[in-house]
Amino acid sequence: MLRVAILDDYPVVVCGLRTLLEPYSDRVAVVALREGDAVNPDIDVVLYDARQATSPAPVRRVVAGSRAPVVLYTWSFSPRLVNESISAGAAGCISKSLDAVDLVTALEKVAGGSVVMIPDPCADAAGRPTHEHSLSARELEVIQLVADGLSNQEIAQRSYVSVNTVRTYIRSAYRKMGVERRTQAVRWVAQHGLDSR
């Protein structure tokens, strides 16, 4: 089993990642670390929250203090951040938009010696959303599942989030899309060629 240390000073982030990865507890175990904590030798990968890395120096410090490969976990997948992180010794950069199974697979690849780069699939090279309505990757995923006819409960189970989180994504996406009802959202997805099928 892969032991992943999550390096983040916000308990809510650690708790969220623990919950996200819980269905894969046969493949990955989560250990929480705070900035400055020593990385135990039995850790396989360190997942480092990029919001703490405003320059390459923190990444370099984390890499120097760990025998395990360090992966930057980020919303802002900018070329500068990626290049600086890799130059500082990081073994990869992974977008926070990744779903749980893809995150686990990516971490397993890093533990196996690969360098992994996985940007937000709905962003351009500078990390900006590529579609005109600026839906986040997660909002787009949820809206596509709505268009596929899934209920909020089914979407929550598939996405490993709570029903309330699904409702929040739907409300936010509806605002950006300019729709108010599910039927309008389904039509909007079809009109914009964003069907998941």
LOLUMDREN-232754 format. One record per residue (C-alpha): residue in one letter; x, y, z; chain. Coordinates in nm, 3 decimals, always signed. Layout:
BEGIN
{logu 'a' {X Y Z} 'A'} ...
//
This chain:
BEGIN
{logu 'm' {+0.000 +0.000 +0.000} 'A'} {logu 'l' {+0.117 +0.352 -0.091} 'A'} {logu 'r' {+0.177 +0.588 +0.204} 'A'} {logu 'v' {+0.111 +0.949 +0.101} 'A'} {logu 'a' {+0.204 +1.243 +0.322} 'A'} {logu 'i' {-0.016 +1.547 +0.263} 'A'} {logu 'l' {+0.184 +1.858 +0.343} 'A'} {logu 'd' {-0.067 +2.131 +0.422} 'A'} {logu 'd' {-0.127 +2.363 +0.718} 'A'} {logu 'y' {-0.507 +2.366 +0.674} 'A'} {logu 'p' {-0.686 +2.076 +0.848} 'A'} {logu 'v' {-0.984 +2.116 +0.613} 'A'} {logu 'v' {-0.763 +2.038 +0.310} 'A'} {logu 'v' {-0.612 +1.731 +0.478} 'A'} {logu 'c' {-0.956 +1.613 +0.590} 'A'} {logu 'g' {-1.098 +1.668 +0.240} 'A'} {logu 'l' {-0.819 +1.468 +0.075} 'A'} {logu 'r' {-0.853 +1.192 +0.335} 'A'} {logu 't' {-1.225 +1.168 +0.256} 'A'} {logu 'l' {-1.162 +1.183 -0.119} 'A'} {logu 'l' {-0.909 +0.900 -0.103} 'A'} {logu 'e' {-1.092 +0.685 +0.154} 'A'} {logu 'p' {-1.262 +0.463 -0.110} 'A'} {logu 'y' {-0.909 +0.367 -0.222} 'A'} {logu 's' {-0.780 +0.273 +0.125} 'A'} {logu 'd' {-0.664 -0.061 -0.016} 'A'} {logu 'r' {-0.420 +0.133 -0.240} 'A'} {logu 'v' {-0.328 +0.445 -0.043} 'A'} {logu 'a' {-0.290 +0.552 +0.322} 'A'} {logu 'v' {-0.286 +0.923 +0.409} 'A'} {logu 'v' {-0.050 +1.082 +0.661} 'A'} {logu 'a' {-0.084 +1.451 +0.750} 'A'} {logu 'l' {+0.223 +1.676 +0.778} 'A'} {logu 'r' {+0.267 +2.044 +0.855} 'A'} {logu 'e' {+0.535 +2.272 +0.711} 'A'} {logu 'g' {+0.861 +2.195 +0.892} 'A'} {logu 'd' {+0.760 +1.843 +1.005} 'A'} {logu 'a' {+1.011 +1.568 +0.934} 'A'} {logu 'v' {+0.905 +1.324 +0.661} 'A'} {logu 'n' {+0.917 +0.968 +0.797} 'A'} {logu 'p' {+1.126 +0.720 +0.598} 'A'} {logu 'd' {+0.822 +0.497 +0.538} 'A'} {logu 'i' {+0.646 +0.768 +0.331} 'A'} {logu 'd' {+0.628 +0.687 -0.042} 'A'} {logu 'v' {+0.512 +1.024 -0.183} 'A'} {logu 'v' {+0.470 +1.376 -0.043} 'A'} {logu 'l' {+0.174 +1.572 -0.183} 'A'} {logu 'y' {+0.257 +1.940 -0.132} 'A'} {logu 'd' {-0.013 +2.206 -0.155} 'A'} {logu 'a' {+0.109 +2.460 -0.411} 'A'} {logu 'r' {-0.066 +2.760 -0.251} 'A'} {logu 'q' {+0.219 +2.749 +0.002} 'A'} {logu 'a' {+0.476 +2.766 -0.281} 'A'} {logu 't' {+0.485 +3.125 -0.409} 'A'} {logu 's' {+0.847 +3.072 -0.517} 'A'} {logu 'p' {+1.070 +2.768 -0.581} 'A'} {logu 'a' {+1.235 +2.804 -0.237} 'A'} {logu 'p' {+0.962 +2.623 -0.036} 'A'} {logu 'v' {+0.952 +2.337 -0.289} 'A'} {logu 'r' {+1.331 +2.306 -0.272} 'A'} {logu 'r' {+1.311 +2.297 +0.111} 'A'} {logu 'v' {+1.045 +2.023 +0.106} 'A'} {logu 'v' {+1.239 +1.819 -0.152} 'A'} {logu 'a' {+1.560 +1.853 +0.053} 'A'} {logu 'g' {+1.382 +1.735 +0.368} 'A'} {logu 's' {+1.228 +1.424 +0.214} 'A'} {logu 'r' {+1.363 +1.096 +0.082} 'A'} {logu 'a' {+1.025 +1.043 -0.086} 'A'} {logu 'p' {+0.938 +1.213 -0.417} 'A'} {logu 'v' {+0.747 +1.541 -0.380} 'A'} {logu 'v' {+0.447 +1.626 -0.597} 'A'} {logu 'l' {+0.304 +1.976 -0.622} 'A'} {logu 'y' {-0.077 +1.979 -0.587} 'A'} {logu 't' {-0.219 +2.294 -0.746} 'A'} {logu 'w' {-0.514 +2.482 -0.900} 'A'} {logu 's' {-0.278 +2.718 -1.084} 'A'} {logu 'f' {-0.099 +2.499 -1.336} 'A'} {logu 's' {+0.111 +2.778 -1.485} 'A'} {logu 'p' {+0.423 +2.700 -1.692} 'A'} {logu 'r' {+0.633 +2.912 -1.453} 'A'} {logu 'l' {+0.516 +2.718 -1.146} 'A'} {logu 'v' {+0.566 +2.382 -1.318} 'A'} {logu 'n' {+0.916 +2.467 -1.449} 'A'} {logu 'e' {+1.031 +2.615 -1.119} 'A'} {logu 's' {+0.896 +2.319 -0.922} 'A'} {logu 'i' {+1.061 +2.058 -1.145} 'A'} {logu 's' {+1.387 +2.256 -1.138} 'A'} {logu 'a' {+1.360 +2.260 -0.759} 'A'} {logu 'g' {+1.342 +1.879 -0.758} 'A'} {logu 'a' {+0.967 +1.804 -0.755} 'A'} {logu 'a' {+0.867 +1.471 -0.914} 'A'} {logu 'g' {+0.550 +1.613 -1.064} 'A'} {logu 'c' {+0.267 +1.865 -1.068} 'A'} {logu 'i' {-0.095 +1.754 -1.039} 'A'} {logu 's' {-0.407 +1.964 -1.081} 'A'} {logu 'k' {-0.651 +1.973 -0.790} 'A'} {logu 's' {-0.928 +1.916 -1.045} 'A'} {logu 'l' {-0.829 +1.548 -1.073} 'A'} {logu 'd' {-1.082 +1.295 -0.947} 'A'} {logu 'a' {-0.984 +1.046 -0.675} 'A'} {logu 'v' {-0.902 +0.745 -0.890} 'A'} {logu 'd' {-0.681 +0.950 -1.125} 'A'} {logu 'l' {-0.506 +1.110 -0.827} 'A'} {logu 'v' {-0.431 +0.769 -0.675} 'A'} {logu 't' {-0.304 +0.638 -1.010} 'A'} {logu 'a' {-0.081 +0.944 -1.055} 'A'} {logu 'l' {+0.065 +0.906 -0.705} 'A'} {logu 'e' {+0.135 +0.537 -0.771} 'A'} {logu 'k' {+0.321 +0.634 -1.089} 'A'} {logu 'v' {+0.533 +0.885 -0.898} 'A'} {logu 'a' {+0.611 +0.625 -0.630} 'A'} {logu 'g' {+0.719 +0.395 -0.913} 'A'} {logu 'g' {+0.976 +0.649 -1.031} 'A'} {logu 's' {+0.785 +0.844 -1.297} 'A'} {logu 'v' {+0.764 +1.221 -1.326} 'A'} {logu 'v' {+0.395 +1.306 -1.362} 'A'} {logu 'm' {+0.238 +1.622 -1.505} 'A'} {logu 'i' {-0.141 +1.632 -1.501} 'A'} {logu 'p' {-0.293 +1.977 -1.565} 'A'} {logu 'd' {-0.661 +2.068 -1.542} 'A'} {logu 'p' {-0.814 +1.912 -1.856} 'A'} {logu 'c' {-1.036 +2.220 -1.897} 'A'} {logu 'a' {-0.756 +2.477 -1.880} 'A'} {logu 'd' {-0.506 +2.620 -2.124} 'A'} {logu 'a' {-0.128 +2.619 -2.079} 'A'} {logu 'a' {-0.148 +2.915 -1.839} 'A'} {logu 'g' {-0.402 +2.736 -1.618} 'A'} {logu 'r' {-0.703 +2.941 -1.734} 'A'} {logu 'p' {-1.039 +2.775 -1.815} 'A'} {logu 't' {-1.069 +2.714 -2.189} 'A'} {logu 'h' {-1.443 +2.747 -2.234} 'A'} {logu 'e' {-1.625 +3.075 -2.260} 'A'} {logu 'h' {-1.833 +3.036 -1.943} 'A'} {logu 's' {-1.530 +2.963 -1.719} 'A'} {logu 'l' {-1.671 +2.650 -1.558} 'A'} {logu 's' {-1.417 +2.483 -1.336} 'A'} {logu 'a' {-1.323 +2.125 -1.423} 'A'} {logu 'r' {-1.534 +1.997 -1.133} 'A'} {logu 'e' {-1.835 +2.212 -1.230} 'A'} {logu 'l' {-1.810 +2.087 -1.587} 'A'} {logu 'e' {-1.786 +1.726 -1.469} 'A'} {logu 'v' {-2.094 +1.765 -1.247} 'A'} {logu 'i' {-2.296 +1.942 -1.518} 'A'} {logu 'q' {-2.208 +1.669 -1.768} 'A'} {logu 'l' {-2.334 +1.409 -1.520} 'A'} {logu 'v' {-2.653 +1.613 -1.476} 'A'} {logu 'a' {-2.691 +1.609 -1.855} 'A'} {logu 'd' {-2.637 +1.231 -1.849} 'A'} {logu 'g' {-2.946 +1.207 -1.628} 'A'} {logu 'l' {-2.779 +1.125 -1.295} 'A'} {logu 's' {-2.940 +1.238 -0.970} 'A'} {logu 'n' {-2.748 +1.453 -0.720} 'A'} {logu 'q' {-2.700 +1.142 -0.501} 'A'} {logu 'e' {-2.560 +0.941 -0.794} 'A'} {logu 'i' {-2.326 +1.227 -0.887} 'A'} {logu 'a' {-2.207 +1.250 -0.524} 'A'} {logu 'q' {-2.132 +0.877 -0.513} 'A'} {logu 'r' {-1.949 +0.882 -0.844} 'A'} {logu 's' {-1.747 +1.195 -0.756} 'A'} {logu 'y' {-1.676 +1.100 -0.393} 'A'} {logu 'v' {-1.822 +1.423 -0.255} 'A'} {logu 's' {-2.129 +1.500 -0.047} 'A'} {logu 'v' {-2.470 +1.577 -0.197} 'A'} {logu 'n' {-2.439 +1.930 -0.056} 'A'} {logu 't' {-2.110 +1.975 -0.243} 'A'} {logu 'v' {-2.277 +1.857 -0.564} 'A'} {logu 'r' {-2.556 +2.112 -0.509} 'A'} {logu 't' {-2.294 +2.385 -0.460} 'A'} {logu 'y' {-2.121 +2.292 -0.788} 'A'} {logu 'i' {-2.457 +2.288 -0.968} 'A'} {logu 'r' {-2.562 +2.629 -0.830} 'A'} {logu 's' {-2.227 +2.784 -0.924} 'A'} {logu 'a' {-2.235 +2.630 -1.274} 'A'} {logu 'y' {-2.598 +2.738 -1.330} 'A'} {logu 'r' {-2.499 +3.097 -1.247} 'A'} {logu 'k' {-2.216 +3.091 -1.501} 'A'} {logu 'm' {-2.432 +2.918 -1.762} 'A'} {logu 'g' {-2.729 +3.154 -1.711} 'A'} {logu 'v' {-2.977 +2.873 -1.644} 'A'} {logu 'e' {-3.211 +2.796 -1.356} 'A'} {logu 'r' {-3.337 +2.440 -1.407} 'A'} {logu 'r' {-3.200 +2.096 -1.487} 'A'} {logu 't' {-3.376 +2.080 -1.824} 'A'} {logu 'q' {-3.216 +2.412 -1.922} 'A'} {logu 'a' {-2.876 +2.284 -1.810} 'A'} {logu 'v' {-2.914 +1.968 -2.021} 'A'} {logu 'r' {-3.004 +2.180 -2.325} 'A'} {logu 'w' {-2.711 +2.417 -2.257} 'A'} {logu 'v' {-2.462 +2.127 -2.238} 'A'} {logu 'a' {-2.588 +1.988 -2.571} 'A'} {logu 'q' {-2.585 +2.330 -2.739} 'A'} {logu 'h' {-2.224 +2.392 -2.631} 'A'} {logu 'g' {-2.104 +2.047 -2.740} 'A'} {logu 'l' {-1.997 +1.951 -2.388} 'A'} {logu 'd' {-2.178 +1.616 -2.370} 'A'} {logu 's' {-1.968 +1.356 -2.191} 'A'} {logu 'r' {-2.070 +1.082 -2.435} 'A'} 
//
